[in-house]
Amino acid sequence: MIGLCGLTQRCFNRATQTLGDASMGELVSLQKHKKALRRQRVKGATLCGHGHHRWVRLDAEPFDVRTGRLITRWRCSRCGAEKNAAT
């Protein structure tokens, strides 16, 4: 749907969301706005998001009764993801 000045409604909504509480009469710094957009865009593209976790071994090692092995538990120090490995 085409709205004011040829902008689609989706683009208009996105622009008004990123400006926050600023009304039409207030001046908004373009540099601050661009920084906020960049920060928001990069937020999802962290190392953990691409599979490069910083694994830290947890102290307690539970024992798996079925297989008869110790289970090593790992937790990512950045995002908190967990994985298990039988040793």
C-alpha angles and dihedrals in degrees: 000000000000115000137170118349092359094295117140117238090247093056091045092052092048092050093050092047094054093049090060117190096355112123126208094267096053125089116237123199109241092207092055090046092051091047091052091050092048092048091049093049094048094045092085095043098072125139092261090052088061094047099262101126127173100231118203121186116238118229102233113076111195120205120236106221096194097056098025095233137121115251116223112207120206129192128190110238092210106046104012097239114155134212135177130217129187113226 
